[in-house]
Amino acid sequence: MAEQSTNAKMVVEEMKTGLRVCTDDGTSKGFETNDDLKNSVIELMEGEKGKALKEAAKGLAEAAKKAVVDSGSSWHAVSQLIDELHHRRKEIKT
């Protein structure tokens, strides 16, 4: 539960793919009311902020897809790891 605040900050402020629910005191630290949640959902589903968040999420999804295809950055990283493990295994055997 302790990392929830960190994760929320990353999703909202860094990745720009989430919406923080404002609360009864106008911050994210108060208590959410039904109206607070309702207003946030409406903004997310119909508002300009929601449209921007959806576009940001699509961009991240595309980047993730590119990273895992053959010759993508994740593919290269895993390939290098496998090569390194094979190399170390050979060193141990000799």
Secondary structure, DSSP 4 states (H G I P E B T S, - for coil): -TTHHHHHHIIIIIS----PPP-TTSSSSSPPPHHHHHHHHHHHHHSHHHHHHHHHHHHHHHHHHHHHSTTSHHHHHHHHHHHHHHHHHHHHH-
